[in-house]
Amino acid sequence: MSRSDHETIGTSTWLRRALLPISLSPCLIVSAATAAIPTPFLEKHCYDCHDAETKKGGLDLTALRFDPKDAASLAKWILIHDRVQAGEMPPPKKKRRPEAAEVSAFTQEIAASLTAAEQAVITRQGRAVERRLNRHEFENVLRDLLQAPWLQVRSRLPEDGEAHRFNKSGEALDVSHVQMARFMSSADYAIREILSARLAQLEQPATSTRRYYAREQPSLTRFAQSVFIPNTYWRTFPILGTTPQPEVRALREPATVGAADSFTREQEASGLVSSAGDGFFYRYDNFRTPVGGRYRVRFSGYTLWVGPYGYARSFAGEADKVGTPKPPDWWRPNPDDVSAGRRDEPITVYGETPGLKRRLGSFEFTTEPSVHELDLWLLPGEQLIPDAARLLRAKASAHIRTNPFGQRDGHPGLAHKWMEVEGPLHDESSVAGYRLLFGELPLERVDDNSPTGTTIEVVSNEPADNSGGNSRRPTPMKRVKVAVISSAPQADAERLLRTFMRRAYRRPVVEEDVQTFLGVIRRAMDSKLGFADAMIAGYTAVLSSPGFVFLEEQPGRLDDYAVASRLSFFLWNSEPDAALRVRAERGELSRPEVLRAETERLLNDPRSERFVEAFLDYWLDLRKLDLNSPSLTLYPDYEADDLLNESALGETQLYFADMLRHDRPARTVVDSDATFLNERLALHYGIPGVSGVALRRVKLPPDSVRGGLLTQASVLKVTANGTTTSPVLRGKWILERILGRHIPPPPPVAAVEPDIRGAVTIREQLDKHRADPSCASCHSKIDPPGFALESFDVFGGWRERYRATSYEGIPEFGFGRNGVAFAFHLGRPVDATGQTPDGRPFRDIREFKRLLLADETQIARNLVQQLATYATGAPLYFSDRAAIDRILQQAHADNYGVRQLVYELVQSELFLSK
C-alpha cells in the first residue's frame, strides 16, 4: 500500500465527519423570534444619554433591537442587563435614580428574553461544539492505552488553538488535513516505540544494574592542565575524599585506577564549583537509556569547600569597568585546597534527548558521602545530567567570573562519585502495550533487507562523541527491522483488531467501523506488506479516526459513556480507565452517589496531577512562565536561575493541588496563612527558617504579603514582561482570572509603557492617561488591582523602589549567578496604594486582599466558571447563570470548598448535558 493510499484510507466514511465541526458556528445562532423590549424603563432612565443624538459611549438604545439571531445584539443586551443590575447604569451621579422595583422588573424581563433565546438553541444543538482531543490529551491517551508513560508525541503535533481561555473548545481545535496527518504519524511512531521496547525486553530479559563512575565520564574528567587559566570554573578536579590529586589533574597520572583497585576506585570523585552551566553540561556521558521504561537511578556524592587563590593580577583590569565592581581578591577557587562541605547542595536531575531537555527530580548532596535514589520513567536514548542547582552557572567560554556564593575563605562545591542505573524494571505493565497490539505473537529481529520486516528504531550501542566539550551529539538511535510472526494472519488480524478497538474506543464499537479498519489491514496485506506493517496501518487508522480523536456527544443529556469520557478528560486529561468504563456499561453513572464516588476516585489517583497542571497552565497562564526572561540590564540577579523558576512553578501547582485535596475554601485563591516553599523560594520571599530543595507546606509569618495565588512568583512573572511591570496588565489579569469580570478591548489610543529610565513612574503616566474620558471608565476598574501588586518586581520579588537605567538613581552592585559583575540603579519609590471603583481605599497588597475577600462568593463563582469552561469545552452563557448559582448554593455550607465545588459541578446539568 502506497503512502498516498494510506493517507486517504477511509476518507469517504470518516474524514467528512471529522471536518464537520468546522462548519459549526462558535456562537449561538437562535431563532428569529423577537422578544419584547422594556421600552418604558429605557425612555425614563436611558434615552437622554443613549439616543441617536447623544449616543454616549457609542450606544444608541433607540436603534438597538433584540435580535436573537445576532450574537452582537445579545451581547449588548447582556451588558445592559449587568450594568443596570450592578447599579452602574444609570450612573450613580444622576439625580433621578430608578427605584429598586423598576430595576428588578427591567432586569428580569431582559433576563427572561435572553434565557429563552439561548435555551432554544442549546436544546437543539447543545452548549458545546463537538471537539477533537487536544495534543496534551492525545499524548496522555496513547500513554494510558499502550501503558507507556514515557511516550513523547505532543511535540509532533501542531499547537492547539484556544477559545474561552482554554484549549478544550471545538471552536479552536481545527481538524485540518495537516492535523489529521500528524495524528496518524504520531500514532504510527507510538506503536513502533512499543515494538522497540518489546524487542529490547526480549534481547535483555533480566533487569540489570550498572554503575557509571564519574572518573570514567569524559565531561566529568576535563581537568585543567594549568590552574591559571580563565575558565577554571567549569573545569573539574580529581579528589580522593577531600584529598586533592594534582598529578591526575596535570594528566601525569590516569584519571582513574579502574577495576584493578576497587577500594581506591570507590573513593575517587570529580570535584567542581559550578553547575551544569549555560552552554556546557556535566553529565554521565557513557549512559544512554537502552529502552523507554521505568528505572531506579542512584547518585553518590557529597559537598565540598574549595579554598581561594590570591588575587589574579594578570586579569585584574578585565572587570575594572566604569559602573561595575572589581572581583574581590578571593575570586578564584584553588583545587589544591579542598575540605568537607559546609552545607547541603541541591541537585536537579535532567534528562536529555536530541531536542528535548526535561526535569526528572531533585535531591541534596550532604556534607558526608551519601547515595540518593530516584524512581524515573526514562525515554529511549536519554542521558542524565545532575545539575548543581545553586552554584555558579558559568559558560565553558567564561573569562573572569566571580562566584556569588563564594566567601573570602573559599567557595562551595561538590563531588560526584558515581551513578548507578537499575532497569528497565519489568512487570506486567511493561509488556501490556505489546500484548494489546499483538497478543502473544512472537516478535523477532529480521534481516535489514527483509521485505516483510517493519522498521523500528533502537538505541545504538555506539559511544557518544564528546570531543569538543559542547559539540552537537549525534542521535543515539539506529534503524533495525523486526517481524511479528503469525501462522494465521487473517484470523489474527481480526481478533487483534477487535480487541484493540474495544480498548481504544470509549463507547461500544460499531461493526461497520470494524469492517472499515479490517479492510485497511487486508488491503495492506494484499500490497505485500508484512503482518506487523499491516496491523500498524490498521491501528494508525483507528487512532486517527473520529471514534478515537473526537469526544462524541449528542445534544441533551449525555449518556453514561459520554459522562465517563467527560469526567476522565476533566480530571485526568485522558480516557476513562477500565473501572469507569464498567460503570458506564452498566448505566450506573446516572446515579449521583456513583458519580460522586467515581469523582472521588479519579481525584485521588496520581493522574489527577495532569488536571492540576493543565488547568493552571491555561487559567493562570503558567504555560507562559518560560516565555519571558528577566532583563539582563535591570534584573541580572535573576539570570539563569532555573531553580527559582522551577520552584515558583512547583509552588503554584502544589498550592492548588493542596486546595483540591483538602477541600480548602475558594478564598484561598486570594489569601492563605501558608504556601509551599523550599530554601530558594523562601530566600526569594524573605522568609527565614526554610532549608533544602524539597517544596513543602510552610506557615507564613503573621501579616505576610504572601499567601494566595496573587503574590506567588509564578503569577507575578507571567503578568510581567521581564523588563517592567504594568498595573494595567496585572489589573486586567486579576479582574478576569480571579474575579471573572470581562474587560473589553481598549479604544484605539496609545498604550502606556513604563519608563525604564526612571524619570517618571507608571502611576504618573497613568494619571495623565486617565484624563481621557474614553480611558477613565475602564482604568478606574483595571488600575487599582494592578497598583496593589506594584510592590512586586518582574519575578515577584519585593521592592520598595523601581529599578531604572538612569545613573541619577541609587547604584546597586553585585555578581550574578553567571559570575559576571552587574550594576543597576534604584529609581523612584513604589506606591502600592489605591482605591476601588466603589471608593474603598487600600494602602498595600494586604489591605487589597482583604477587600477582595469581602466578596468571597464572587471568587468562588469565578472558580466554578473557570472549572466549568475547562470541563465542558463551552463558554458560560447568560442562561447558565442559574446553574452556577445552584452549584454555589450547594457548596456554601462547605465554605465553597474547592473539592466540593468540583463535586457539585460534576453533578450539575452544565456537566451532564452537551
N, C-alpha and C positions, 0 to 999 in steps of 0.2 A: 504494500500500500504506500503510495507516494505521500509526501508531506502535504501537498495540496488536498489530496483525498482525505487525509487525517483531519485537517483543519476544517473541512466542510462537512464532515460526518454529522448527520442529524440536523442539519440546518432547517430542513422542511418541518421537522417535528418539534424542535425546541428553541432554535435561535430566535425565531419570530416572537416566541413567548418571552424570551429573555429581554428583547428590545421593547416589550410592551410598556414598562413603566416610564420610558422616555416620553410617551405621549400623554401621561397623566399630569394634569396641571398641579403645580405646587400650592396653589391657592384653592380655597373652597369656592367653587362656582355653583351658585344656588339658583333656585327657581326665580322666575320673573315676577313673582307676586310682590307687590309694593305695599310696604307697611305704612300705617298712618303716622304722621309726624305731629308731635305735640306742639303745634304752632303757637297757641296762646302763651305758653311759657317763653318761647323764643321771642315773640313780639314784645312781651313785657320786660324781659331782662337781657336780651342779647342783641336784638337788631340794631340798637343805637350805636353799637361798636362794630357789628359784623354784618352790615348791609352792603349793597352794591356800591355805595358812595364811600363809606368809611373803610370798610374791608380791613380792619385791624388784623395784623398777623397774616394777611393774605387770605383770610377766611370770609367768604360771603355766604352767610347762612340762608339768605333769601333764595339763593340759586342752588343750594345743596339739597339733593333729593335722596331718599332712602332707596337705593337700588341694590337689591340682593345679588344681582349678577356682577356687580362692580366691587372688587376687593378693596379698591381705594376708598370707595364710598363707605363701606363697612368700617374700615379702619378709622375714618374721620368721625363716624358716629360713636365708635368705641372711645375715642379720645375725648369727645364732647361729654359722653356719659361719665367718664372717670374724673374729668376736671370739675364738672358740676358736683358730682358726688363728694369729691375731696374738699369742696369749698373754695377751690382756686378760681372758679368762674361761676357767676360774675365776680370780678376782683374784690377782695375784702375792703378796698378803699372806697368802693361805691356806697353812696348813702342809702340807696334803695336796694336792700338785700331781700332775696326771696325767703319766704317762710319755710320752715323745715318740711312742712306737709307738701308744699309746692315742689321742693327739691325731690322729695321721696316719690311723689306721683310722676314727675318728669322722668327720673332715672328708671323707675320701674317700667314705664311704658317703653322707653328705649331698650331696656334690657330684654323685655319680652319679645320685641321685634327682632333684635339681634339673635337671641337664643333660638327662636323659631326658624329663622333663616338658616343658621348654621346646622341645626339638628336635622333639617330636611335633607341636607346633603350628606351629613355623617351617617344617617340611617341608610342611605343608598350606597355610598362608596367607602364609608369608614373614615376614621380620623387620619390614619397614616397611609402614606403612599407605599405600595409594595417595594421592597428593597432587597438588594443582594447583601451578602456578607462584606464587611469592610476587610481590609488586608490584615488587620490585627486578628479579627475573628477567623479568617480563613487559615491563618497560621496556627492558631490555637486549636481549631477543629482538626486539622491534619495531625498535629501533635497528639491529641487525645485519641483520635481514630486509630492511628498507627502506633500508639503508645511509644512515641519517640519525643520526649520533652526537649531534646537538643536540636530538633529541626529548625532551620532558619530559612523561611521563604518570604517573609514580609518585605525585605528589600528587593525582591524580584518583581514585586507588584507595583503598579503606579500609585502615587499618592492619592488618597481619598479626598473627595470634596467634603465641605462642611455646610450644614444648614441648621439654623436654630442653635448654633454654638457647638454641636456635636457631629461626629462622623457616623451617625446612626440613621440618617434620614434618606429615603429613596429619592428625595428631591436633588440630592447632591451626589449620590452614588451611581455614576453612569455605568452603562453596560455596552460600551463601545467594542468594536472588533479588537482593538488593542487590549482592552481589559480582559476579554474572553480568551484571547490568545495567551495572555500572561497567566491566567488561571490554569490553562492547560499545561503550559510549560512548567509552572511551579508544581503542579500535581505530578507530572512526569518526573521531575527532579526528586521530589519527596519519595516516590516509590523506588526509584533507583538507589536512593540513600538507604532504604530499608534492605535492599538486596546487598548493598556493600557491607552493611552491618552484619547481616547474616553470614556472608562469606567469611568475614573476619572471625566470627564466633566459631565457625566450622574449622577454620585453619588454626585457631588458637582457643580451643575449648575451655581451657583452665584459666582461672584468674591468676595473673602474675603480679609480683611485687618487685619493683626495681628501684634502686637508689641511684640518684644522679648527684655526684659530688660537685660542689661549687668549684673546686680547684681543677676540674676537668672540663669546665664550660668556657668557651672562647671569650664571651663578653664579660665573664667574671674573673678572668685572668689577664686583663690588659694592664699589666704592671708598668708603672713609669720607670724607664731606664735611668732617667735623671729626675730628681725631685724638684729641681729648679726650673721647671717649665710652666708656662701659664695655665695649662689645662689640668693641673694636678687634681682638681676637684672631681673630675669624672673618672679618673684612674682608680683602680682597685689596688689593694696592697695585701701581700700574704702575711698571715699570722698563724701562730700555734697558740691557741688560747688567747692570751694577751701579749704574747712574746713576738716582737717583730722579726721578720726574716729578710734582712737587707740583701743577702746573697741571692735569694729567689727573686726578689724584686728587680735586681740588676741583671737577671737572666743568666747568672753564672751557675745556678742550680736549677733543676727541673721544677715545674710548677707544683708537682705532687709526687709523693713517694709511691703512690699507686698501691695495688693489691699486695705487693711484696711486703709491705709493713702496715698491716691493717690497724694496729694500735695508733701509730702516728697519723695515718690517713684519717681516722675518726676525729683527730684534734685539729686538723688543718682547716683553715677558713679563709675566705676572701673578705677583707675589710673594705669599707667605703664610708665616705662622709657626705654623699649626695644621694638623691633619689634617682629613680629611673630617668628622670630628666626630660627636657623638652627637645627631642630630636635624637637622643641616644638612650638605648634601653639596656639595662642589666636584665638578663633572663637566663633560664636554664635551657641553653641552645640545643642540647643533644636530645631533648624530648619533644616528640610530637604525638598527639593523641592518635593511636592506631585506628580507632573506630569510635564513632559517636556513641556515648553511653555514660553511665554513672561510674565515678571513680572516687577513691579516697586518696587525698593528696596531703602529705605531711612535709612541713618545713622545719628545719633545725637551724637555729642561730641564736644570737644574743647581741646586746648593745655594747658599745664601746665609748671611751672618751679619748680623743686624739689631741695630744698637746700641740702647741704652736711653734712655728719658726719665728725668728725675728722679722722685723720689717724688711720687705724685699725692695731694696733701694733701686735696683735696676728698673723696676716698674712703677716707681713712686709717682712719676709725672703723668701716667696714663689716666688716673682718676682725678687729677688735680685740675678740674674744670670749674669755671665760674658757676656758682649756684649749686654745686654738688659737693658732698663731703669726700674727704680722702679716706682710703681704707685705714683702719687702725693698725697698730704695729703687731697685732696678733692674727692678721687676716689669713695666714696660710697654715694648713694642717701639716703636721710632721709625722709621717708614718713610722718613724723610729721612736716615737714617744706615745705608747698606747697603754691604756689601763682599762679597768672594768667600767662599764657604763654607769651613768648617774641617774638614769630614769628609763622607763619603758619607752619603746618607739613603735608607733602604729605602722603596720604593713598592710597595704591593699594589694590583693592579687587580681591581676587582669589576665584575660585570655585573648590571644590574638591569632587571627587567621587573615589571609590577604583581604584587605578592605574592611575588616571588622575588628574593633577592639571593645571588649565588654568587661565590666566589673563583675568579679566572681565572689569575692568575700574579703574579710579582713580579720586580723588578729594583732597581737602585740608581741614583739620580741622583748624579753625581760633582760635584766642585768646578768642573770645566770643563764647558761645554755639551756634551751628548752625546745620542746617539739610541739607543733601546733597542727591540728588536723582539720581539713575541710572536706565535706562531702559535696561533690560537684557533678553537674551534668556538663560534659565537655563535647565540643564539636570535633568532627574528623579533622586531623591535621592541626589541631590547636596547640599553640605554645603558651607557656605560663610565665608571667612577669610579676615577681614580687617587688612592689614599689615601696620604698621607704617614704611614706606619705608626708611626713613632717619636715624632712630635711631639705637642704638646698636643691633647687631644680636647675642645675646648670646644663648648658648645651655642650656637646662634645667639642665645639669650636670656641668654647669660652676663653676669654682673655682674663683680665683681672676680675676676680669675684670675691665678695666678702660674705661669709656665711652669716645670715641674720640671726642664727641661733647660737653662734659662737660667743665665747667669752674670752677675757684676757688670758685665761689659762688653758684654753683649748676649745674643741669642737665636739658636738655629739656625732656619733657614728654607729655603725652596726657591722656585724659579721655574719656572712652566710656560710653554713657548713654543708648542708645537703638538702635535696628534695627527694622524697620517696613517693612513688606512684603505685597504688594498688588498683588493679582493674584491667579491663572493664569488669564490673560487678554483675555477674549473670544471675538472673532469676526468671520467673515465669514471664514477666513483662518484657524482658529483653528479646524474647522470640515471638511475642504476641503479634507484632506488626507483620512479620513474615507469615505467620500462620493464618492471619486474616486474609492475606493476599494469595497464598499458595498452599495453605493447609500443611500436610505432612510430606508434600512432594519434595524430593531431594534437589539441592542446588549444587552445581558443580562448576568449577573453573574449566573453560574450554580454550582451545587454540585461538589466538588472535585473528586468524583467518577464517574461523568457522562462520558459515553463512547463517546459521540459526542461533548463534550466540547473541546475547544482548550486552551492550556496552555499559559498564559502570565505572565509577572512579573509586580508587582505594588509595590509602596513604602510602606514599613512596618511602622506601627504606633508605633512600639516598640522603646523606647528611646535608644540612643547610649550608649555604655559602655565607659564612660570617666574616669574610675578609672585608676590610674597609670600615669596620665599626657599624655604621648605619646604612650599609648597602641594601639595595632592594633585594629581598629574599625571593627565590623562585617558589612557585606554588609546590606544596609537598605532595600533590596528588598525581596519580598516573592512571591511565585507562587500561582496563582489562575486560575480558569477555567471560560471561557465565551463561549457564543454561539451566532452566528448571525442567527436570525430567518427568515426562508424563507418558504413560503407556496407552492412555485413552484420552487424548486431548479434547475431543469434542465433549465428552461427558464431564471431564474435569472442569472444562471451561464453564459449562452451565452451572455446575454445582458451586464452584467457587464464586462466580458472578452473583448468584442468588444470595449466598451468604454475605458477600461484601455489600450488596445493595441494601439488605435488611439492616446492616450495621451503619451504613453511611447515611441513608435517608432517615429523616426524622419523623416520618409517618409511614403507614403501610405502603409497600411497593406495589405499583400497578403493573400487571402482566405486560401491557403494551410497552412500558419502559424497559422491562427485562428483555423483551424480544428486540427492541431497538438496539440496545448495547450488546446483546449477544450477536446481532448482525454485524456490529463493528468488529468484534473478535473474529468471527468467521470469515469476514472479508479480508482481514489481516492474515489469517492462516492461508486463505486461498492465494494471497500475494506472496507466499513462501516465507513469511516471517516466522521466526521461531515461536515456540509456545509462550515464553516469557514476554517477548515483544508484543505478541497479540493480546495477551492479558493486560499489559501496561496500556495499550491503546484503548481497550475497553474501560479499564479503571479510570484512565485520564478523562475519557468522555463522561463517565459518571460524575467525577469530581468537578467537572465544569458545566454540568447540566443544571437547569432551573431547579430540579428537585433537591439539589445539594447547595447551590450557591444562593438560592433565594429563600427568604422566610415566607412561606406560603400562608397567607392569612386571608380569610374571606370577611366581607363586611358583616357587622353584627357581632354577636357573642362568639368568642373564639372557642373552638373545640379543644379537647384535652391535649391533643398533640401540639397545637399552636400555643397553648398555655405553657406546656413543658418547654418548648423552644424559647418562648419569650422570657420565661423565668431563668433559664440557663444562660441565655445570651445577655441577660441583665446582670446576673450575679457572678457568672464565670467567664463571660465574654467568649463562650464556646457552646458546643452542643450538649443536649441532655445526656446524662450517663445512663447506665442500664437500669438503675433503680427508679429514676424519674420516668424512663420510657415505660417501665412496667406499670407505674401509676397511671400513665396516660392510656395505655392499652386497656386497663381495667375501668377507665372512666372515673377515676377517684379524685381527680384534681378539681372537679366541680364542688367537692365538699370542702368548706372553709377550713375545717380542722386539719385535713390532709394537706391542703395548700400551705397552711402555716407551718406544719411540720416539715414539709419539703423546703420551704424558705429558710427555716432554721438550719436544716441540714446543709444546704448549699452555703449559707453564711459561715458555718463552722468549718467548712472544707478549705484547705490551703488554696484551692483555686479561686477563692473569693478575693485573693490578693490582686488578681487580674482586674476585677471590678474596681477596687480602690485605685489602682494605678491608672486605668483607662478613664474613669470618671474624673479624677483630679487633673489628668492631662488636658482635658477639654474644659471642664468647669472653671478651673483656676489657671489654665494655660501653662501647666507645668511642663508640657512638651516643648515649650519655648525657652526653657531655662538655659540651654546652651547656645541660643541664637545670638546673644549679645555678650560681649566680654567687657569687663570694666576698662575704662580708658587708661592707657599706659601713661598719659600725661597727668591726669587728675587722681587716678586710683591705682598707681603702680604696686601698692602693697597688697593688692588682690591678685596680681598676675600669677598664673599657673598654680593657683591654689585649688587643685582638684579635690582635696579632702574637704574643704569648706563647701564647695559646690555639691558634692555627693552627700555631705551631712545635711545640708539645707533641704535637699530633695527628700532624704530619708525622714527628716523631722516631720514634714507635712504629711507624708504617706502614713507614717506610724501614728501621727496625731489623729488623722481621720479614721484610720482602722481602729484605734482605741475608742473613738466616739461610737463607732458602729458596734464594736464587740461588747462594750459595757453600757450601751444604751444611754450615753450621756446626752443631756439636754441640747437642743438645737442652738441655744445661746452660746455654747462653747465654740461655735463658729466665730464669734466675735471676741470672747474673753474666757479665760480659764486661769486657775491658780497653778497650773502645771503644763509642761510641754516635754518634748523628747530631745535630749541633748547628749552630746559626747564632749570630750575635752575641747576639740577645735571649735565647735559651735558655741559652747559655753564661754570660751575666751572671746569669741566674736561678739557675744551679747553682754560681756562684762559680768558674768555670773560665776562666782567662785565655788570651789569645792567639788568640781567635776573632773574626773581623770579617766583616761582610757578612750579607745576608739569606738567602743560599742555605744550605740544610741540607747538610752533608757529614759523612763519617765522620771522627771525631776520636778520637785516642788519649787515654784518660783519664789523669790524674795517678796515680802509684802510690798504692795504698791508698785510692782514691776511694770515696765512698759510692755513687756512681752506677755504672751498668753493669747490664745485665739489665732486665727489664720492671718489676720490683717498685718500683724507685726512679725511674721516669720520671714526669714531671709529669702526663701524661695519666691514668695509672693511679691516681696519688695523688689526683687531682682527682675522678675518678668514684667513688672509695671514700670520699669525704668529702661533707659536705652544704653546704659553702660557709661555714659558721659554725664548726663544730667537727670534730674527728676522733675516731673511736671505735675503740679497739683491737678491740672485738667485731666491728664490721662489716668492718674491714680484715683481721682474723684469719680470719674466716669466708671472705672472698673468696680469700685465699691458699690456704687448705686446699682449697676447692672448685675454683678456677680453675687453680691451679698444681700442686697435689698430687693432685687428683682424689678427695678424701675427702669423702663426703657428710656434712653436718651436719644432724641432724634439727631440726624446728621447736622453738623454745623452749617450756618449760612456761608456763602462764598466770600469770606473775609480772610485776611492774612492770619496765619497761625501764630501763636505766641511761643517763641523759642527761648528757653532760659539763656541768660548771658553768662558764658563761662569765664569771661574776663573779670567778672565780679563787680562791674560798675554799678549795676542795678540788680535788685533781687527779683525773682519771679513774681512775688506778691506785688511789687511796684508796677511791673509790666501788666499784670492782670487788672490792677486798679484802673489803668488807662484803658484797657481793652473793654472793661465793663461799662465805660462811658457810652459805648454804642448801644442804644436800646435794643437792637436786634440780638445782641450778645448777652445783655444783662439777665434776661429771664432764665436762660439755661445756666449761665455761670453762677447765679445765686444758689443753684442746687448742686452743681458739679464741684465748685471750688472748695467749699468748706471741708468735705471729707479728704480732699487732696491736701489742704493746708494741715490737717491733723497729722498727716504722715510725713510732713516736711522735715521732721527731726531724724528721718532715716535716709541714709545715702543710697547709692545705686545697688548696693548689696545688702541693705538692711542694717548696716552699722549705725550706731547712734552718733549724732553730730550736734554740736552747738553752733557751728559756723559752716557756711558753704565753702567748698574748695574752689579755687579760681586760678587762672593762669596769670593774673596780674601780679607784678612784683611789688605792688603797693600793699598787699596783704601781709599776713604774718607767715614767714617762711617755716616750712617743716622739712626736715631732712631725715633720711633713713636708707636702709638697704632692703631691696625686695627679696621675694622668695628665690629669684634667679640670681641673687647676689649682686645685682647692679645697683649703684647708688642712685637715689632719686631725690627730687625736691619738688614740692608743690607749695601753694600758698593758701592760708586760711583767709577767706574773704569775710563778707558781712555776716552778722548773726542771723540764725534761723528764727523765724517767727511762726510758731505752730498754732497760733490762736485762730479762732473763727467764730462764726455764728450760723446756726442752721436757718433754713428759709423761714421757719416759724418763729425766729427771734431768740432761740436759746443759745447762749454763748458757751464756749469751751476754751480752756487755756492750753490744753495739750491732748495727746492721744488718750490718756487715761480718762479724762472727762468726756472726750468724744465717744469712747466705747460705752461709757455709762449712758450717754444719751441714746445711742443705738439700742441698748438693751431695754430701754423704756418701751420699745415696741417689739417684744420678743416674738409675738405671733407673726409679724412680717418676716422675721428672719427664718422662722420655721416654714412659712408659706413659700418663700423663695427656694428653700432647700427642697421642699416637696416638688415644686415646679421643675427644678433642675433634674431631680431624680426621675420624674415622670417623662420629661423630654428624652432623657437618655434611655430609659427603659422601653419606651414605645416607639421612638423614632419619629414622633409627631410633635408639633408645637402645641402649646396650651392655647386653646381657643377661648373666646369670651364665654361660650356656653359650658366650658369645662370648670368655670369658677365654682359652681355649686359643688362639684365633685371634690375639688380641692378643699373647700370649706368642710365637707363631711370628714375628710381624712384628718384635718386639723382638730375637729371636734372630738374624734375618736382618740386622738393622741394627746389631747390637752391634759387629761388627768395624769399622764405619764411625763408631764413637763416637756412635751414634744421630743421625747427620746428619739434619737436618730434611728435606732433599730426598730422602734415601734412605728416610726414613720414609714420605714420600708415595709413592715408587715401590713400596715393599713393601705399603702399604695398597691401592693400586690393583690389585696382583696377587693380593690375598687373596680368600678366599671371602666375607668380610664385604662387600667392594665388588662382587664379581661375581655375587652372589646377592641376590634380593629377600628 
